[in-house]
Amino acid sequence: MTELLIGTRKGLFVLDGDPGGEFAIRTRAFVGEPVDYALREPRSGRLFVAVTSPFWGPRIWYTDDLEAGDWTPAAGVSLPRGGDQALARIWVITPAGDGAGRRLYAGGDPGVLFESRDAGATWELNRPLWEHPTRPEWQRDSGGLSVHSIAPWPGDPDRVTLAISAAGVWLTEDAGASWRHGNRGIVAHYLPPETREQAISLCVHHLERAPRRPERLFMQFHGGVYRSDDAGESWIDIAGGLPSDFGFTVVLDPADPDSAYVIPVATVDRVTLDGRVAVWETRDAGASWSSHSEGLPQRDAYLQILRQAFDGKGEGPDLELYFGATSGEVFGSGDAGATWFTVKARLPAISSVRVGR
Amino acid sequence: MAIVILRGPLQKLAGEGSEHRVDGATVTELLRDLEHTHGALEGWILDERGIVRRHINVFVNGERVKQDAAVEAEDRVEILPAISGGAGTPAPATPPGAAIAAPALAALAAIPAIPAIPARPGSARRRPARPGH
């Protein structure tokens, strides 16, 4: 049985099911409120959601008992009071990984990172990133100024790679006491050629680290798919062979550091290409790509798939993959992407899809 | 002291019933004092800049006001979600986070919408803050 946490414009939907058939809605929470992200922390089982209430503002909530609906607002998820900026949204919540105890990270808009050392009950703003001298050069994109991807190093929670849209890749080896760029090799075609080399306003859409070879990362960029083999210091364009280098998501097979899955979309309108839905896979670190579309809509399907709406469970041949669209469909695969089925249809606009357990 | 009336999640966070006697010469001062007294409310009404959140309306004695409006002793101040915040939906009929089990989902359709309170043009009170407060 697989549990899916679906964040939608109208609340959290928790689905249960097995690959191959339609999943059932087990419960809903935050009915009517935009749920931007949801996570079940694998060690504790604690469930987190990021809610941007149009009335009461953005907040992280957590519960140890989903069915009871006993949610608690996390403390400290805010910017310094009395300043000229307010927290707009939490984009992602990430466990710090093996050996990190009860530590978690959360990223949000405007380009902020929070850290919790008590399993998510209280959080603290990372000041070195908040006060970084280059911050005035960071650029908002249409989604805001978002820390949306957080990739801790397995076994070394002080070593973290972040992606900010649009402020590029950031690296720390000292638990966030200092930050530096990791942008070498990324080409922003939306900037004049003479400014690209030193550009900070790099619009990373999503970034993932290969857990079995942590120095390897994959990135979906705003026009480009990249791989890093040196822990995010430099990047190699691997979009050759894809029908479009534009997209918002990337998922890896944890068993295979040479693997990545992307969902290419059209550059102009950011929907699936030619009305057909396909997931593209590489098993040779981006040297070649193959398309998977069996079971996915192949006619008149112009789906918008957002950056947090693609996730996986398990690994190898049993890898399960799930993605959702703003049109309310969720699709899944129980055979590492070879074939697909409809998990659920007619949900509200989907912001995030995360495997709970 | 003015009387601040809280409902829904704000009432739950503040505890101690729905009515709270709070100090302040303006709506802003009142809300800051409310946050000071009930720490769990911090960030719910005023954002980090000290601005009333965009989709919250403050009413004093039944009239919608801006946050620099003056408040007098025994004024009744209500803090309500605006009809604009839900992208076409009414204010939440359930507390934030309330889980709804699958069998109860169908009952959602039966929950009546909270009546919207229209903002009357020109009704915002613009009394200046009293000097010395």
Boltz contact constraints between the chains, C-beta under 6 A:
constraints:
  - contact:
      token1: [A, 25]
      token2: [B, 102]
      max_distance: 6.0
  - contact:
      token1: [A, 27]
      token2: [B, 99]
      max_distance: 6.0
  - contact:
      token1: [A, 27]
      token2: [B, 101]
      max_distance: 6.0
  - contact:
      token1: [A, 28]
      token2: [B, 100]
      max_distance: 6.0
  - contact:
      token1: [A, 29]
      token2: [B, 97]
      max_distance: 6.0
  - contact:
      token1: [A, 29]
      token2: [B, 99]
      max_distance: 6.0
  - contact:
      token1: [A, 30]
      token2: [B, 97]
      max_distance: 6.0
  - contact:
      token1: [A, 31]
      token2: [B, 94]
      max_distance: 6.0
  - contact:
      token1: [A, 32]
      token2: [B, 89]
      max_distance: 6.0
  - contact:
      token1: [A, 32]
      token2: [B, 92]
      max_distance: 6.0
  - contact:
      token1: [A, 54]
      token2: [B, 55]
      max_distance: 6.0
  - contact:
      token1: [A, 54]
      token2: [B, 85]
      max_distance: 6.0
  - contact:
      token1: [A, 54]
      token2: [B, 86]
      max_distance: 6.0
  - contact:
      token1: [A, 55]
      token2: [B, 55]
      max_distance: 6.0
  - contact:
      token1: [A, 55]
      token2: [B, 81]
      max_distance: 6.0
  - contact:
      token1: [A, 55]
      token2: [B, 85]
      max_distance: 6.0
  - contact:
      token1: [A, 56]
      token2: [B, 44]
      max_distance: 6.0
  - contact:
      token1: [A, 57]
      token2: [B, 53]
      max_distance: 6.0
  - contact:
      token1: [A, 61]
      token2: [B, 97]
      max_distance: 6.0
  - contact:
      token1: [A, 69]
      token2: [B, 98]
      max_distance: 6.0
  - contact:
      token1: [A, 69]
      token2: [B, 99]
      max_distance: 6.0
  - contact:
      token1: [A, 71]
      token2: [B, 97]
      max_distance: 6.0
  - contact:
      token1: [A, 78]
      token2: [B, 43]
      max_distance: 6.0
  - contact:
      token1: [A, 78]
      token2: [B, 48]
      max_distance: 6.0
  - contact:
      token1: [A, 79]
      token2: [B, 48]
      max_distance: 6.0
  - contact:
      token1: [A, 81]
      token2: [B, 48]
      max_distance: 6.0
  - contact:
      token1: [A, 86]
      token2: [B, 47]
      max_distance: 6.0
  - contact:
      token1: [A, 86]
      token2: [B, 48]
      max_distance: 6.0
  - contact:
      token1: [A, 86]
      token2: [B, 49]
      max_distance: 6.0
